[in-house]
Protein backbone atom coordinates (compact mmCIF):
# COMPACT_ATOMS: atom_id res chain seq x y z
CA UNK A 1 0.00 0.00 0.00
CA UNK A 2 1.21 3.49 -0.81
CA UNK A 3 2.25 5.51 2.20
CA UNK A 4 -0.44 7.77 3.66
CA UNK A 5 1.21 10.95 4.91
CA UNK A 6 -1.89 13.03 5.69
CA UNK A 7 -4.29 13.15 8.62
CA UNK A 8 -7.33 10.99 8.00
CA UNK A 9 -10.94 12.11 8.27
CA UNK A 10 -12.67 8.77 8.68
CA UNK A 11 -16.25 7.56 8.48
CA UNK A 12 -17.34 4.30 10.08
CA UNK A 13 -20.58 2.34 10.24
CA UNK A 14 -21.57 -1.28 10.68
CA UNK A 15 -23.21 -3.37 8.01
CA UNK A 16 -25.06 -6.49 9.22
CA UNK A 17 -25.73 -9.62 7.21
CA UNK A 18 -29.46 -9.44 8.04
CA UNK A 19 -31.87 -6.73 9.25
CA UNK A 20 -33.11 -6.52 12.82
CA UNK A 21 -31.35 -7.21 16.11
CA UNK A 22 -30.40 -10.86 15.52
CA UNK A 23 -27.62 -10.53 12.97
CA UNK A 24 -24.97 -13.26 12.91
CA UNK A 25 -22.20 -11.27 11.19
CA UNK A 26 -21.35 -7.61 11.28
CA UNK A 27 -18.85 -5.91 8.94
CA UNK A 28 -17.28 -2.65 10.10
CA UNK A 29 -15.42 -0.67 7.39
CA UNK A 30 -13.56 2.63 7.86
CA UNK A 31 -13.43 5.03 4.91
CA UNK A 32 -11.18 8.04 4.40
CA UNK A 33 -13.56 10.84 3.39
CA UNK A 34 -10.95 12.87 1.51
CA UNK A 35 -10.41 10.19 -1.16
CA UNK A 36 -13.35 7.81 -0.43
CA UNK A 37 -11.05 4.80 0.06
CA UNK A 38 -11.68 1.93 2.46
CA UNK A 39 -8.63 1.92 4.72
CA UNK A 40 -9.67 -0.96 6.97
CA UNK A 41 -12.56 -3.36 7.45
CA UNK A 42 -13.22 -6.30 9.74
CA UNK A 43 -15.89 -8.94 10.08
CA UNK A 44 -17.20 -9.81 13.54
CA UNK A 45 -19.33 -12.78 14.49
CA UNK A 46 -22.00 -12.28 17.13
CA UNK A 47 -20.71 -15.24 19.14
CA UNK A 48 -17.41 -13.36 19.59
CA UNK A 49 -19.26 -10.67 21.56
CA UNK A 50 -22.01 -10.50 24.15
CA UNK A 51 -24.72 -9.59 21.62
CA UNK A 52 -25.34 -8.55 18.03
CA UNK A 53 -25.38 -4.91 19.10
CA UNK A 54 -21.87 -5.25 20.57
CA UNK A 55 -20.40 -6.30 17.21
CA UNK A 56 -20.14 -2.66 16.13
CA UNK A 57 -17.81 -1.70 18.97
CA UNK A 58 -15.68 -4.82 18.48
CA UNK A 59 -15.34 -4.11 14.76
CA UNK A 60 -14.36 -0.52 15.50
CA UNK A 61 -11.68 -1.65 17.95
CA UNK A 62 -10.14 -3.99 15.37
CA UNK A 63 -10.06 -1.23 12.73
CA UNK A 64 -8.47 1.09 15.27
CA UNK A 65 -5.76 -1.49 15.91
CA UNK A 66 -5.06 -1.55 12.16
CA UNK A 67 -4.65 2.22 12.06
CA UNK A 68 -2.34 2.28 15.08
CA UNK A 69 -0.19 -0.62 13.84
CA UNK A 70 0.38 1.18 10.53
CA UNK A 71 1.17 4.47 12.26
CA UNK A 72 -1.65 6.41 10.59
CA UNK A 73 -2.71 9.77 12.00
CA UNK A 74 -6.45 10.32 12.44
CA UNK A 75 -7.89 13.82 12.75
CA UNK A 76 -11.60 13.08 12.96
CA UNK A 77 -14.08 10.25 12.68
CA UNK A 78 -17.78 10.36 11.81
CA UNK A 79 -20.07 7.58 12.98
CA UNK A 80 -23.71 6.94 13.73
CA UNK A 81 -25.21 7.49 17.20
CA UNK A 82 -24.01 4.19 18.66
CA UNK A 83 -23.53 4.83 22.39
CA UNK A 84 -20.78 2.27 22.99
CA UNK A 85 -18.64 3.58 20.13
CA UNK A 86 -19.12 7.15 21.30
CA UNK A 87 -18.08 6.28 24.84
CA UNK A 88 -15.05 4.31 23.67
CA UNK A 89 -13.78 7.18 21.49
CA UNK A 90 -14.37 9.66 24.29
CA UNK A 91 -12.38 7.62 26.84
CA UNK A 92 -9.79 5.72 24.78
CA UNK A 93 -9.25 7.96 21.73
CA UNK A 94 -9.74 11.42 23.17
CA UNK A 95 -7.29 13.15 20.81
CA UNK A 96 -9.55 12.38 17.81
CA UNK A 97 -12.52 14.63 17.02
CA UNK A 98 -15.69 12.54 17.02
CA UNK A 99 -18.72 13.67 15.01
CA UNK A 100 -22.17 12.20 14.52
CA UNK A 101 -23.63 11.84 11.05
CA UNK A 102 -26.47 14.32 10.58
CA UNK A 103 -28.55 11.85 8.58
CA UNK A 104 -28.60 9.37 11.46
CA UNK A 105 -29.64 12.10 13.91
CA UNK A 106 -32.50 13.25 11.67
CA UNK A 107 -33.59 9.72 10.85
CA UNK A 108 -33.67 8.70 14.53
CA UNK A 109 -35.68 11.76 15.49
CA UNK A 110 -38.12 11.24 12.63
CA UNK A 111 -38.73 7.64 13.68
CA UNK A 112 -39.36 8.60 17.30
CA UNK A 113 -41.78 11.40 16.44
CA UNK A 114 -43.66 9.27 13.93
CA UNK A 115 -44.12 6.26 16.23
CA UNK A 116 -45.15 8.11 19.41
CA UNK A 117 -48.87 7.73 20.26
CA UNK A 118 -49.29 11.49 20.73
CA UNK A 119 -48.37 12.57 17.21
CA UNK A 120 -51.94 13.56 16.29
CA UNK A 121 -53.60 16.94 15.85
CA UNK A 122 -52.26 19.54 16.19
CA UNK A 123 -48.71 18.43 17.02
CA UNK A 124 -48.62 15.74 14.34
CA UNK A 125 -48.75 18.37 11.61
CA UNK A 126 -45.45 19.77 12.88
CA UNK A 127 -43.38 16.62 12.36
CA UNK A 128 -42.26 17.49 8.81
CA UNK A 129 -41.45 21.07 9.83
CA UNK A 130 -39.52 19.80 12.87
CA UNK A 131 -37.40 17.50 10.70
CA UNK A 132 -36.72 20.28 8.19
CA UNK A 133 -35.66 22.62 10.99
CA UNK A 134 -33.38 19.92 12.39
CA UNK A 135 -31.65 19.64 8.99
CA UNK A 136 -31.37 23.42 8.85
CA UNK A 137 -29.87 23.62 12.35
CA UNK A 138 -27.09 21.19 11.46
CA UNK A 139 -26.25 22.04 7.86
CA UNK A 140 -26.21 25.84 7.95
CA UNK A 141 -23.34 26.28 10.37
CA UNK A 142 -20.04 24.58 11.17
CA UNK A 143 -20.04 25.64 14.83
CA UNK A 144 -21.48 23.01 17.18
CA UNK A 145 -22.76 25.61 19.67
CA UNK A 146 -24.86 27.20 16.95
CA UNK A 147 -26.49 23.84 16.21
CA UNK A 148 -28.03 23.84 19.66
CA UNK A 149 -28.92 27.54 19.54
CA UNK A 150 -30.75 27.22 16.23
CA UNK A 151 -32.57 24.11 17.39
CA UNK A 152 -33.78 25.69 20.65
CA UNK A 153 -35.51 28.42 18.63
CA UNK A 154 -38.11 25.89 17.52
CA UNK A 155 -40.09 25.41 20.75
CA UNK A 156 -40.71 29.14 21.44
CA UNK A 157 -41.79 29.50 17.83
CA UNK A 158 -44.30 26.66 18.14
CA UNK A 159 -45.65 27.80 21.52
CA UNK A 160 -45.91 31.56 21.12
CA UNK A 161 -46.10 32.46 17.48
CA UNK A 162 -48.72 29.88 16.55
CA UNK A 163 -50.32 29.29 19.98
CA UNK A 164 -49.96 25.56 19.54
CA UNK A 165 -50.82 23.46 22.54
CA UNK A 166 -47.96 20.98 22.66
CA UNK A 167 -48.25 17.59 24.29
CA UNK A 168 -45.85 16.82 27.12
CA UNK A 169 -44.16 14.04 25.15
CA UNK A 170 -43.38 16.36 22.25
CA UNK A 171 -41.88 19.09 24.43
CA UNK A 172 -39.80 16.51 26.26
CA UNK A 173 -38.62 14.88 23.04
CA UNK A 174 -37.57 18.11 21.36
CA UNK A 175 -35.50 19.15 24.37
CA UNK A 176 -34.20 15.73 25.40
CA UNK A 177 -30.69 15.57 26.80
CA UNK A 178 -29.48 12.98 24.30
CA UNK A 179 -30.72 14.94 21.29
CA UNK A 180 -29.05 18.13 22.52
CA UNK A 181 -25.77 16.30 23.17
CA UNK A 182 -25.89 14.71 19.72
CA UNK A 183 -26.51 18.09 18.10
CA UNK A 184 -23.37 19.42 19.75
CA UNK A 185 -21.39 16.60 18.10
CA UNK A 186 -23.04 16.84 14.68
CA UNK A 187 -20.50 17.52 11.95
CA UNK A 188 -20.60 18.71 8.38
CA UNK A 189 -19.04 15.44 7.25
CA UNK A 190 -21.28 12.44 6.74
CA UNK A 191 -21.28 8.73 6.02
CA UNK A 192 -23.03 8.98 2.62
CA UNK A 193 -20.10 7.55 0.67
CA UNK A 194 -19.78 4.73 3.18
CA UNK A 195 -23.47 3.92 2.76
CA UNK A 196 -22.80 3.72 -0.98
CA UNK A 197 -20.10 1.16 -0.26
CA UNK A 198 -22.62 -0.83 1.79
CA UNK A 199 -24.86 -0.81 -1.27
CA UNK A 200 -22.00 -2.15 -3.39
CA UNK A 201 -21.39 -4.81 -0.76
CA UNK A 202 -24.93 -6.10 -1.35
CA UNK A 203 -23.83 -7.18 -4.85
CA UNK A 204 -21.02 -9.28 -3.37
CA UNK A 205 -22.86 -10.60 -0.30
CA UNK A 206 -26.66 -10.17 -0.57
CA UNK A 207 -28.58 -10.13 2.69
CA UNK A 208 -31.11 -12.65 1.42
CA UNK A 209 -28.39 -15.31 0.99
CA UNK A 210 -26.72 -17.09 3.89
CA UNK A 211 -22.93 -17.41 3.86
CA UNK A 212 -20.35 -19.03 6.06
CA UNK A 213 -17.86 -16.87 7.94
CA UNK A 214 -15.12 -17.37 5.37
CA UNK A 215 -17.55 -16.84 2.51
CA UNK A 216 -18.82 -13.46 3.69
CA UNK A 217 -15.34 -12.41 4.87
CA UNK A 218 -13.89 -13.08 1.41
CA UNK A 219 -16.69 -11.14 -0.24
CA UNK A 220 -16.13 -8.24 2.13
CA UNK A 221 -12.45 -8.05 1.11
CA UNK A 222 -13.26 -8.30 -2.57
CA UNK A 223 -15.85 -5.53 -2.25
CA UNK A 224 -13.25 -3.31 -0.58
CA UNK A 225 -10.70 -3.97 -3.31
CA UNK A 226 -13.23 -3.26 -6.05
CA UNK A 227 -14.40 -0.05 -4.35
CA UNK A 228 -10.90 1.32 -3.82
CA UNK A 229 -10.01 0.63 -7.42
CA UNK A 230 -13.03 2.54 -8.78
CA UNK A 231 -13.64 5.16 -6.08
CA UNK A 232 -11.92 7.95 -8.02
CA UNK A 233 -13.35 7.29 -11.47
CA UNK A 234 -13.55 10.32 -13.75
CA UNK A 235 -16.67 11.54 -15.49
CA UNK A 236 -17.52 10.51 -19.02
CA UNK A 237 -17.52 12.83 -22.07
CA UNK A 238 -18.66 12.27 -25.63
CA UNK A 239 -16.53 12.74 -28.74
CA UNK A 240 -17.30 16.46 -28.83
CA UNK A 241 -16.18 16.96 -25.26
CA UNK A 242 -19.68 17.34 -23.80
CA UNK A 243 -20.47 15.97 -20.37
CA UNK A 244 -22.67 12.86 -20.42
CA UNK A 245 -25.58 12.44 -18.01
CA UNK A 246 -27.79 9.62 -16.85
CA UNK A 247 -31.34 9.89 -15.46
CA UNK A 248 -31.89 8.56 -11.95
CA UNK A 249 -34.96 8.27 -9.73
CA UNK A 250 -35.14 9.05 -6.03
CA UNK A 251 -36.10 6.33 -3.55
CA UNK A 252 -38.59 8.65 -1.87
CA UNK A 253 -40.21 9.95 -5.07
CA UNK A 254 -40.23 7.52 -7.98
CA UNK A 255 -41.95 10.05 -10.24
CA UNK A 256 -39.13 12.58 -10.07
CA UNK A 257 -36.04 12.11 -12.23
CA UNK A 258 -32.75 13.89 -11.76
CA UNK A 259 -29.81 14.12 -14.14
CA UNK A 260 -26.51 12.83 -12.75
CA UNK A 261 -23.12 13.02 -14.37
CA UNK A 262 -22.11 9.71 -15.86
CA UNK A 263 -18.82 8.13 -14.85
CA UNK A 264 -16.51 5.98 -16.94
CA UNK A 265 -16.94 2.23 -16.79
CA UNK A 266 -15.37 0.49 -13.76
CA UNK A 267 -12.18 -1.51 -14.05
CA UNK A 268 -11.34 -4.91 -12.57
CA UNK A 269 -7.60 -4.94 -12.00
CA UNK A 270 -8.16 -6.60 -8.61
CA UNK A 271 -9.52 -9.64 -10.46
CA UNK A 272 -6.27 -9.82 -12.41
CA UNK A 273 -4.38 -9.87 -9.12
CA UNK A 274 -6.47 -12.77 -7.88
CA UNK A 275 -6.10 -14.68 -11.14
CA UNK A 276 -2.34 -14.27 -11.07
CA UNK A 277 -2.07 -12.46 -14.40
CA UNK A 278 0.12 -9.72 -12.92
CA UNK A 279 3.04 -12.01 -12.20
CA UNK A 280 4.03 -12.29 -8.55
CA UNK A 281 0.62 -12.18 -6.85
CA UNK A 282 1.82 -13.04 -3.36
CA UNK A 283 2.73 -9.45 -2.59
CA UNK A 284 0.07 -7.71 -4.68
CA UNK A 285 -2.93 -8.17 -2.43
CA UNK A 286 -1.81 -5.29 -0.25
CA UNK A 287 -1.12 -2.99 -3.20
CA UNK A 288 -4.76 -2.01 -3.73
CA UNK A 289 -4.85 1.75 -2.92
CA UNK A 290 -5.84 2.54 0.64
CA UNK A 291 -6.52 -1.00 1.85
CA UNK A 292 -4.32 -1.65 4.88
CA UNK A 293 -5.84 -4.89 6.19
CA UNK A 294 -3.49 -7.63 4.96
CA UNK A 295 -4.83 -10.93 3.67
CA UNK A 296 -3.32 -13.98 2.11
CA UNK A 297 -4.50 -15.35 -1.25
CA UNK A 298 -6.21 -18.21 0.60
CA UNK A 299 -8.35 -15.73 2.56
CA UNK A 300 -9.47 -13.96 -0.61
CA UNK A 301 -10.27 -17.09 -2.61
CA UNK A 302 -13.98 -17.95 -2.46
CA UNK A 303 -14.78 -21.70 -2.60
CA UNK A 304 -17.50 -22.65 -5.06
CA UNK A 305 -19.74 -24.15 -2.37
CA UNK A 306 -19.84 -20.84 -0.46
N, C-alpha and C positions, 0 to 999 in steps of 0.2 A: 504494500500500500504506500502511496506517495505520502510524504511527511506533511502533517497538518501543523502549520506554524501560526495559526490565528486562534483567537478565543471563540469557542463554539457557543452559539445560541441554539439550544436543543429543544425539541418537542417530543414528548413521550406519551403513549397511551396504550392500553392493553387491548388486544383483540382475542376474543374467546372463540373456541371451536363450535359453540352452540349458544343460542340466546338464553336468557334467564340467569338464574343463580345456581345452576347445577352443572357448570361447564367442567369438562375433564381436563382440557389443555388451555393454557393461556399464553399467547405470544406477546412479548413486550419489546417493541422496536424503539430506538432513539434516532431521530432525524435532525441533521444540521439544517437550520432554516435558511441559512445564507446561500447554500447550494443545493438544498433539497436532497441530500444524500443520506442513506441509512448508514450510520456509523457503527451501530451495534444492535443486536437483537438476540433474545433468548426465549426459549420455550420452557414453560414450567407446567408440571403436572400437579393436579389438585392434591394428590396423595403425598406430595412433597411438602405441603403446607397444612395449616389447620383447617382451611376452608377454601372454596373457590374464590371468595373475595380477597383472600390473602395472597393469591398468586400474583397480583399486580405489584405489590410491594417487593416480593421475592424477585420478580423479573427485573424490577428497577434496580435492586441491589446488585444483581449480576451484571447488568449493563454498566453500572457505576464502577464495578471492579475492572471491567474492560477499559474504561476511560482512564482510570488511575494507573493501571499496569502499562498503558501505552504513553503515559505522561502527557495526556491532552489537557488543555486548559479550558474550563467551562465558565462562561460569563453569566448565562441565564438558562433557565429551563422552564418550559411551559407545559403544564399537564392539565388533566381534568380536576375535578373537585374531590378526589379520593383523599380521605382524611389521613389514612396511614402514611401515604406517600408524602403528604404535606408535613406531617409531624416529623417524619424521618429526615426530610431535607432541612427542616428548621433546626433540628438538634444535631444531626451528623454532617451536614453539608451547608453550614451557615454562611460560608463565604460566597455561595452561589445565589443569585437573585432568582426567586421562585415566583412565577406568575401563573394565574389561572386562565384558561381559555374562555373567552367571552361567550362563545357559542354554548359551552357546557353550562355556564351560569344562567344564560337566558333560557335554555332548554329545560333545566331543572326547575326554574321558577315558573315557567309556563305549565309544566306538568302538575306542579303543586296547586296552582291557582285553578286549573281546569278540573282537577279531581276532587277538590274540597266540596262538601255538601252545601256550603253557603254561597256558591258562586251564581246566584240567581239575581233577579232584579232587586235594586238597580246596580249592585256592585258587579254583577256578571258582565255588564256591558263595558266595563272598564278594562277587562283583561287584555284585549288587544292593544289599547292605549298604554297600559302598564308595561307590556312587553316592548313596545316601540320606545317608550321613554327609557327603559333599561338599556336597550341598544344605544340610544343617544347618549346616555350618561357615561358609557364605557368608551365609545368610539370617537367622541368629539374632544377628547383631551388625553394627554399622555401622563398627567399628574394624578397619582392615585388618590390624593386628598380631594381633588375636584370630582372624582367619581362619586364619592359619598355625598358631597355637597349638592351636586346636581340631582342625585337620586332622592335626597331628603326634601327636595322642593315639590315632590309629587303629592304627598299627603296633605299639606296645607292647601294645595291647589284643588284637590278633590273635596276637601271638607268645606272650605270657605267660599271659593269662587263659584262652585256649582251646588252648594248646599246639599251634598250627597250624604245620606245617612249610611255610614260604613258599618259593616258587621265587625264584631270584635276579632274574628279570625283573620279578616283581611288586613286590619290595622296591625295586628300582631305579626302577620306574615311579611308585610312590606317593610317593617322595621325590625325584623328578626336579627339576632346577633350574628348568626352564621352568614346571612346574606350580606350584612354590612362588612364583615371581615373579608368575605370573598371579593367584594367590590374593591376593597383597598388593595387586593393583590391581583386584580384584573389587569392584564397587559395588552398592548396593541398587537403583539404577536399571537398567533393562533396555531391550531393543530390541523388546519384544513388540508395541507399537503400530506400530512401523515394519514388523515382519513382517506385520502385518495390512494395511498399505498395499501391501506386495508382493503379497499375495493379491488385493487389489483391482486391482492393475496387471495381473494375469493375465486379467481380464475385458476390458481394453483392448488388451493385447498378449499373447495366449497364446503359451506357449513352443513349442507344436507347429506354429505358423504362422511362416513366414519373412517378414520385412519388410525394406524398404530402410532406410537410415539415417534419412531424413526421415520415413518412415512410423512407425518405432518412436519417434523423437524427439517427433513430434507426439502420439502416444498417451501418452507419458510425461508431457507437459505437461498434457494433458487429464485424466489420472488425478490429477495433483497438484491441479488446480483443483477437480475433483469432491470429492476427499478434504477439502480445506480448507473447502469449503462445508458439508460434512456431518459434520465431525469433532466438533462440539459439539452434536449433536442431543440433545434432551431425551427423557425416557422417556415412554411412552404410558400413559394412564389411560382407564378406561371412563367411562360417563356418571355413575356413582355415585362416581367419584373413586378407584376401586381400581386398584392397579398391575396392568398386564397382563404376562404372562409367555409365553415361548415355550420349547418343549422342544428341546434340542440334544444331540447325541451326541458323545462324545469320539473323536478319531482313534485312540487307543490301545485303547479298549474300546467297541466298537460296541453292546454290550448295555446299557451304562449310559447313562441319560438324566439330564440336569441341567436345572433350570429357570433361564432367564436373563431378565432384565428386557427387555421389548420396547421398542424405540425408535420414534419417529415416523418416518413415511416420508421418504426423502431428497428433497431439492429439486434443481432443475437450472437455477439462475440462470446458471451459466456457459455453458449452451447458448444462453440468450437473448443473452448478450454476443457469442457467436460469430455468431449469426444476425442481429445488428444491431438487435434489437428494443428495445434500451435507448437508442437515439439515437446519440450520438457514441461509436462503439465503438473508435475509434483509441486512446483513452487509458484504456479500461476493462480491458484485459487485465492490467494490473498492479494492479488494485484488488481482486483476489481476496485475502482475508485471509491474511497470512503469506507469500505467494509473492513472493520478491524477484527471482527470475530473470526478466528482461524479454524479451519475445518480441513479434514483430510478428504481425499477423493472418495473413500468408503462412506463417509458421512453424507456426501452430496449425491451419491448414486441411489436412485430410487428403485427398489426391486419391483418386478412386474406385478407381484401379488399384492402390493400395497396401493 
